[in-house]
Amino acid sequence: MPSAALSSSCIATRNALGRPEPVVDNCYRGAVENPRWRDYVLSFILRQIDAGVDHLFLDEVTGAHRPTEGYDEYGLRAFRRYLYRKYCEGKGWRPDDERWAKVFGIPLDDPEVCPDGTIRSFDYAAYLRKHGWAERPDRPENPLWREWGIPYAVEGDSYCAERNRRIWREYVERIRSYARERGRKVLVSANGLNFWVDVQIRPLFDEGMTADHRNADAHVSLFDLFRREVLRGWRLAGGEVPVVFFHDWGFGGYAWKALREEGRRLWLEAFVPEIYAAGGRYAFTVWGCNASYRLDREGPMDEVLRLSRFILGHADLFALRPRKVFLSSTAPAPTGVLCVAWAEPERHRVILHFVNHRAAYEGEDERRLLPLGPFEVAPLRAKGNVRAAWAVSPDFEGRKEAEARVEGGRLRVRVP
């Protein structure tokens, strides 16, 4: 999102002490409840549609990201309305109900916190200052923190989650309406899984890396994380849209760049196959973090090309159409090997993904996957006969025949 560079008292959001907080070097997050701010953001977006873009990726769409942000006059007013709707209209509380004090510690009789003696005039920033929580609103003893919620949440029952859904929906609807009026279709995505998008974008930071960020921790599997996020992405979007994982940098350092080149190679070998086996996609990092990382300079270029060619060359195995049905990620396999099973009912085909996590650690910078020899698995219950079986891998060209049969009510496969 653009930085808040407009001359208005509430274009930049505030903390509970009434001051704007710089994110980095005189850059402030906007007061997202202020309609002028949203119009300002959309002015940039709509000009891009006029210029011909067909896909808009919006970053930091929730505005406030830190617990200390969002306490501008528009945000405070919206939070007051949220509490009124939830408790007065939803649960029958009176605006001057004694439960405001009993449950939340809101002093209705304090004119600095509630000037008219009811929740209708509640000033949450003044409440935080009175309790000494202005610099840490997320303290566990603050009974209103759960009502306010995690600033960047898009799911759940909290003010922030409701705000983020409401404002994001406004952005999406205004973008699509503007494009339709011009006979255009523009795809929309956000940084982080969100509702109503055409493509889900899921950032990764240090997942699958050692604690010092110098190498990949290839012994572990991230499949459950990838699969959970793919399913969550589909649920939020309302359909099986592409769910793309990528390495983000944020403000805490760029973990991908911190990896040594061999660590990046090992990460790609161990985890990119898991992303595709989970039904997701991976955006290979070519240029990132203000150009401080470049693939052609820091690598591993050969590994990116090898995996990209394999994925593109066997796209039908990873595509979700024709219809694929996820079967299992716990199918038996040799120790250190993940086995994931999918079925293609229309083609009467089963696809087994084997991901090698057998890594050798021969010192701080000597980490690699161990070669995996032939092995036999019996991953699924089955009936009938097998007509043909074959294997593909980024480690060899073309296809190799594989032995497969149904025996004892199970599919048995010998992997070359």
Summary of the structure (lengths in Angstrom):
residues: 416
radius of gyration: 26.1
end to end distance: 50.3
largest distance: 80.5
contacts: 1225
relative contact order: 0.08
helix: 34%
strand: 21%
